[in-house]
């Protein structure tokens, strides 16, 4: 999956999605080639930003605390992806949507990519800029979730896909808030 396909996935129900369905990557391949490397970005950026100008984000926190928060955040991220796949799978079963765990994991691995990439803004020591880019990353992840539910789960009703996306997004936002609390409260 190329970056140009990823950007098309934000706006289309077929561009990029049809290719992903065709190649049908295994869960272990998705984890090794997407989840693991991209989930390293936010902890690395937390480590860097917290160690260099952490007082901009939370005054009085020692660099060592930022470093341990980054490590905990990384572990929590790795656990969040399969947990989100499980939540999606439960939502599918509750709504009689014939999607297997594989499709759910695929979407759980792809949906957070914009948020992972938005962590690169932590190179900029400016809280409002970081918040704005983080919000854009979150919105892009929400768009991918909706389009992915429609495409990967082969939904044909917009309203039903929107309902599923709302449930999944709610769980995803809760997970994201918990991850942010790990960083800010550690």
C-alpha positions as CSV (number, residue, x, y, z in Angstrom):
1,X,0.0,0.0,0.0
2,X,1.5,3.3,-1.1
3,X,1.1,6.7,0.5
4,X,-0.9,7.8,-2.6
5,X,-3.3,4.9,-2.0
6,X,-3.6,5.8,1.6
7,X,-4.6,9.4,0.8
8,X,-7.2,8.1,-1.6
9,X,-8.6,5.8,1.1
10,X,-9.7,8.9,3.0
11,X,-12.1,9.9,0.3
12,X,-13.1,6.8,-1.6
13,X,-14.8,3.5,-0.8
14,X,-12.8,1.7,-3.5
15,X,-9.5,3.5,-4.2
16,X,-6.9,1.6,-2.2
17,X,-9.5,-0.5,-0.5
18,X,-10.0,-2.8,-3.5
19,X,-6.2,-3.3,-3.7
20,X,-6.0,-4.1,0.0
21,X,-8.9,-6.6,-0.3
22,X,-7.2,-8.2,-3.4
23,X,-3.8,-8.7,-1.7
24,X,-5.4,-9.8,1.6
25,X,-2.3,-9.4,3.8
26,X,-2.1,-11.7,6.8
27,X,-2.5,-10.5,10.3
28,X,1.1,-11.1,11.1
29,X,2.2,-9.3,8.0
30,X,0.0,-6.3,8.8
31,X,1.4,-6.3,12.3
32,X,5.0,-6.6,11.3
33,X,4.9,-4.1,8.3
34,X,2.4,-1.6,9.4
35,X,1.6,-1.7,13.2
36,X,5.0,-2.3,14.6
37,X,7.0,0.3,12.6
38,X,4.4,3.1,12.6
39,X,3.5,2.6,16.3
40,X,7.1,3.4,17.0
41,X,6.7,6.9,15.8
42,X,4.6,8.4,18.7
43,X,6.8,7.0,21.5
44,X,9.9,8.1,19.6
45,X,8.5,11.6,19.3
46,X,7.3,11.6,22.9
47,X,10.8,10.6,23.9
48,X,12.4,13.3,21.8
49,X,9.9,16.2,22.5
50,X,9.6,15.3,26.2
51,X,13.4,15.2,26.6
52,X,14.0,18.4,24.7
53,X,11.1,20.7,25.5
54,X,8.6,18.8,27.6
55,X,7.8,21.8,29.7
56,X,5.8,23.2,26.8
57,X,3.4,20.3,27.1
58,X,3.4,19.6,30.9
59,X,5.5,21.9,33.1
60,X,7.7,20.3,35.7
61,X,8.0,16.9,34.2
62,X,11.5,15.5,34.2
63,X,12.9,14.1,30.9
64,X,13.2,10.7,32.5
65,X,9.5,10.6,33.1
66,X,8.8,11.4,29.5
67,X,11.1,8.5,28.5
68,X,9.3,6.0,30.6
69,X,6.0,7.3,29.4
70,X,7.1,6.8,25.8
71,X,8.0,3.1,26.6
72,X,4.6,2.5,28.3
73,X,2.8,4.3,25.4
74,X,4.5,2.0,22.9
75,X,3.4,-1.2,24.7
76,X,-0.1,0.2,25.1
77,X,-0.3,1.0,21.4
78,X,0.7,-2.5,20.5
79,X,-2.1,-3.9,22.7
80,X,-4.6,-1.4,21.4
81,X,-4.6,-2.5,17.8
82,X,-5.7,-6.1,18.5
83,X,-8.1,-4.9,21.1
84,X,-9.7,-2.5,18.6
85,X,-10.0,-5.4,16.1
86,X,-11.8,-7.4,18.8
87,X,-14.2,-4.5,19.5
88,X,-14.9,-4.2,15.8
89,X,-15.5,-7.9,15.5
90,X,-17.9,-7.8,18.4
91,X,-19.7,-4.9,16.8
92,X,-20.0,-6.8,13.6
93,X,-21.4,-9.8,15.3
94,X,-23.9,-7.7,17.2
95,X,-25.1,-6.1,14.0
96,X,-25.1,-9.3,11.9
97,X,-22.3,-8.0,9.7
98,X,-20.4,-11.0,8.2
99,X,-16.9,-9.7,8.8
100,X,-14.2,-11.9,10.3
101,X,-11.5,-11.0,12.7
102,X,-9.0,-10.7,9.8
103,X,-11.0,-7.8,8.2
104,X,-11.4,-6.2,11.6
105,X,-7.7,-6.4,12.3
106,X,-6.8,-5.0,8.9
107,X,-9.0,-2.0,9.6
108,X,-7.6,-1.6,13.1
109,X,-4.1,-1.6,11.7
110,X,-4.8,0.9,9.0
111,X,-7.1,3.4,10.7
112,X,-4.6,4.8,13.2
113,X,-1.9,5.5,10.5
114,X,-2.8,9.3,10.2
115,X,-2.6,9.6,14.0
116,X,0.7,7.8,14.1
117,X,2.1,10.1,11.3
118,X,0.7,13.2,13.0
119,X,3.0,12.6,15.9
120,X,5.8,13.8,13.7
121,X,4.6,17.3,14.5
122,X,6.2,17.0,17.9
123,X,9.4,18.2,16.2
124,X,7.7,21.6,16.4
125,X,7.8,22.9,20.0
126,X,4.4,24.6,19.7
127,X,1.4,23.3,21.6
128,X,-1.4,24.9,19.4
129,X,0.3,23.6,16.2
130,X,0.6,20.1,17.7
131,X,-3.0,20.1,18.8
132,X,-4.2,21.2,15.4
133,X,-2.2,18.6,13.5
134,X,-3.2,15.9,16.1
135,X,-6.9,16.8,15.5
136,X,-6.4,16.5,11.7
137,X,-4.8,13.1,12.2
138,X,-7.8,12.1,14.3
139,X,-10.3,13.3,11.7
140,X,-8.4,11.4,9.0
141,X,-8.4,8.2,11.1
142,X,-12.2,8.6,11.5
143,X,-12.7,9.0,7.8
144,X,-10.6,5.9,7.2
145,X,-12.6,4.0,9.7
146,X,-15.9,4.8,8.1
147,X,-14.7,4.1,4.5
148,X,-12.9,0.9,5.7
149,X,-16.1,-0.4,7.4
150,X,-18.0,0.2,4.2
151,X,-15.3,-1.4,2.0
152,X,-13.7,-4.2,4.0
153,X,-17.0,-5.3,5.6
154,X,-18.8,-5.1,2.2
155,X,-21.6,-2.9,3.6
156,X,-24.1,-1.6,1.1
157,X,-26.1,0.7,3.4
158,X,-24.7,4.1,4.3
159,X,-26.7,4.4,7.5
160,X,-25.6,1.0,8.8
161,X,-22.0,1.7,7.9
162,X,-22.2,5.0,9.7
163,X,-23.7,3.3,12.8
164,X,-20.9,0.7,12.8
165,X,-18.3,3.5,12.3
166,X,-19.8,5.5,15.2
167,X,-19.5,2.5,17.6
168,X,-15.9,1.7,16.5
169,X,-15.0,5.4,16.6
170,X,-16.3,5.8,20.1
171,X,-14.2,2.8,21.2
172,X,-11.2,4.2,19.3
173,X,-11.6,7.6,20.9
174,X,-11.8,6.1,24.3
175,X,-8.6,4.1,23.6
176,X,-6.9,7.2,22.3
177,X,-7.9,9.2,25.4
178,X,-6.5,6.4,27.6
179,X,-3.3,6.5,25.7
180,X,-3.0,10.2,26.1
181,X,-3.6,9.9,29.8
182,X,-0.7,7.3,30.0
183,X,1.6,10.0,28.6
184,X,0.3,13.0,30.5
185,X,-0.2,11.3,33.9
186,X,2.9,9.2,34.0
